[in-house]
Every structure is written in structure tokens, then in C-alpha cells.
């Protein structure tokens, strides 16, 4: 597998914090990034997005969709889909 150079941009404060911790572990920032990206690609790390809203109905809908609950379909055609709308 051939490696390809990639660039990420992080703010100085974050970079300094990461460098300090990485140095203690005898790792480089790119080594840390490689570990995290590989673990993310392998499903060992999951990222959740939390949406704060005063509209609980929207939060409930987003929760349902992300957990594949209360979802109708698949539909054979547009008419079938439209007929389920309330």
C-alpha cells in the first residue's frame, strides 16, 4: 500500500497540547493522527453528534432516525411515500 501525504490544520493551542502528550508517549503528531484515523476507519472509535435544541420534537426525530426507529419505507414509488405523510 502506497502512502499519500495529507495535511490537517489545527490551532496552535491544540497542537501544543497534543505535542506535549505525544512526546511523553514517544510518538509524533502524525503517529497519533494515524492511530486515531485507523481506529476510526476500523470502527474502534465512534463519533457522536449531540444537537442541543429547545425543540424537543426535532431532537426526538433526529434520535429516531439515527437509531433507525419509527421510520416508514422503503417505498416503491412517490405516491406510496406521499400517502404516509400526515
Rosetta blueprint (number, residue, H / E / L):
1 X L
2 X L
3 X L
4 X L
5 X L
6 X L
7 X L
8 X L
9 X L
10 X L
11 X L
12 X H
13 X H
14 X H
15 X H
16 X H
17 X H
18 X H
19 X H
20 X H
21 X H
22 X H
23 X H
24 X H
25 X L
26 X L
27 X L
28 X L
29 X H
30 X H
31 X H
32 X H
33 X H
34 X H
35 X H
36 X H
37 X H
38 X H
39 X H
40 X H
41 X H
42 X L
43 X L
44 X L
45 X L
46 X L
47 X L
48 X L
49 X L
50 X L
51 X L
52 X L
53 X L
54 X L
55 X L
56 X H
57 X H
58 X H
59 X H
60 X H
61 X H
62 X H
63 X H
64 X H
65 X H
66 X H
67 X L
68 X L
69 X L
70 X L
71 X L
72 X L
73 X L
74 X L
75 X L
76 X L
77 X L
78 X H
79 X H
80 X H
81 X H
82 X H
83 X H
84 X L
85 X L
86 X L
